[in-house]
Amino acid sequence: MLGPYLKPGDVLGHEAMGVAEEVGPGAAGHLSVGDRVVVPFTISCGHCWMCGRGLFAQCETTQVRAHGKGASLFGCTDLYGSVPGGQAEYLRVPQAQFGPIVVPEGTPDEQLLFLSDILPTAWQAVRYADVPPGGTVAVLGLGPVGQFAVRIAAHLGAGRIIGVDRVPERLALAARYGVEPVNLDDVAATLIELVDGRRPDATIDAVGMEAHGGGLAVEDGPGGGAGDHRCPRHRDGRVLPAAGGRPVRLSAGFTGAAPASITPYEDGRAVPVRALRRQALLLRHPQGPWVPRRRR
C-alpha cells in the first residue's frame, strides 16, 4: 500500500524506543536526557479537538490533509506526512510534549516495544468489541494483532474465543492459548454453527488494512452484527445496514489508544505519559542503527 508513496531518502520504521539524547527547552523538567522511552507511532499533539476526545490518530495538528489522512505517522512515507522513522540510529520525535512514554530500566526492550503500536491496537479492538463477561468473541485474522487480541480477550474475561485464519502455524499458536481455531473457508456458516445457530457476541477484524478484498466481514446470523471492525473511516459507533437488513455496529478505526493504560508490567504499575509542553526530543537507540549495514 505504501510503495507508490515511497521516495529516495525516506526512513521507514514506525515502532521505536530508545534513550533521550537531546531534550528541547519546552520539555525541561518533564523529560530528561537519558530517559528511556517508547514512542507511539501516531504523532499527536494531545490538545486539539480530536485528541481531546481520545481520537489521537485523527490529530488536527498533524493531519495529512493533502492525502485526506489522519495524524502523521512515523516512517510511513509521504502518505502519512513524510516523517522519518525509527530504523535509524537517531530519531527526531515531533510533538514530544505528548507522545513519548517513559519506561524504567530493567525490563527488556522486547517486553516494552509493543507499546508503540501493536499492543494498543489489539487492546483497543477488544475494548471496542465490548465483549460481555464470559461472552464469545471471534477474531478474524491471527497475525500479530490477532494473536494479541485473543490473549487480551481472555485476560479481560471473554469466556470463549474463536480464532479464524488459513495459516496452520497461526491457528496452532492461538490454540496454545485456549483459542478455538477455525480455518478461513466458509467462515460465516462455521461461526453460526459453533454458537448454536446464533452468532458470537462480538467480532474483531484483525486482518489488516493491506489485505485484499473490501468491505466488512460479517457473520450473517440472527440479529448478527460485528462488534468491532478496524476501519479508519467508521469509528463513531453508528449502526449501518448489513446484508438482509441486519445491523452492523462499526465502532473501531484506530484512534491511537493511549498505551500508558495497558502496560504489561507484572506488578500492574501504569507507565506514565509525560506531559511535555511542546515538541522537542531526539531519541537514540543504545544498540545503534536498526538497519542493515553493508560490509566494507
Buried (B, 14 or more C-beta within 10 A) or exposed (E): EBEEBEEEEBBBBBBBBBBBBEBBEBBEEBBEEEBBBBBBBBBBBBBBEBBEEEBBBBBBBBBBEEEEBBBBBBBBBBBBBBBBBBBBBBBBBBBBBBBBBBBEEEBEBEEBBBBBBBBBBBBBBBBBBBBEEEBBBBBBBBBBBBBBBBBBBBEBEBBBBBBBBEEEEBBEBBBEEEBBBBEBEEBBEBBBEBBEEBBBBBBBBBBBEEEEEEEBBBBBBEEBBBBBBBBBEBBEEEEEEBEEEBBBBBBBBBBBBBBBEBBBEEEEEEBEBBEBBBBBBBBBBEEEEBEEEEEE
